[in-house]
Amino acid sequence: MTRKWKVGIYLFEDVEVLDFAGPYEVFSLAEDESGNKLFDVITLSYRGGLTAAKNGLRIETEKSIQACPPLDILIIPGGHGATDNEVYNKDLLHFVKQQAKTAELVMSVCTGAFILAEAELLNGREAVTHWMDRDDLQRAFPEVSVLKDTRFVDEGPVLTAAGISAGIDASLYTVGRFAGEDAKHRTAKRMEYEIRE
């Protein structure tokens, strides 16, 4: 029987749509050679229920962070809500730290890196974020080595992706890391997506 990894994607007010929708699509489509799903993907929010993403897109999330089961992969997307609000959410930061103790991977997309940095998961590590926010991340968190001109950085238990569409590349890479290169290429082909690394 194929192993199924549990992926949780945290959503919040004003989250960037492609930051979460890209990874959601990648992990939802990933299958083994027999067509069995490789990942069980759930959406999370602070209280569960309805969340308004950027430009008013409404998403019904499946679980609150309090009701979230242990995850294999936790994904924190970005957007203005990440840097304006969520980085100050002590309950979220505690949740991220707790999940990081048992999850195989905590991943951020775009300005979600600010949340991982605030949770001290990026200390002493290399990281990326959206090019418009790179200098702000470096100023706010001097203990993080912020890279430029890089789509994503794998630091073992933590992976950061640059802006918006880079989340798709990082997610495909993660499918390969967990389930093998064949699964990664099958998923990209199904999406008609040209892999960029």
Secondary structure, DSSP 8 states (H G I E B T S, - for coil): ----EEEEEE--TT--HHHHHHHHHHHHH-B-TTS-B-EEEEEEESSSEEEE-GGG-EEEESEESTT----SEEEE--SHHHHHTGGG-HHHHHHHHHHHHH-SEEEEETTHHHHHHHTTSSTTSEE---GGGHHHHHHH-TTSEE-SS-SEEE-SSEEEE-STTHHHHHHHHHHHHHH-HHHHHHHHHHHT-----
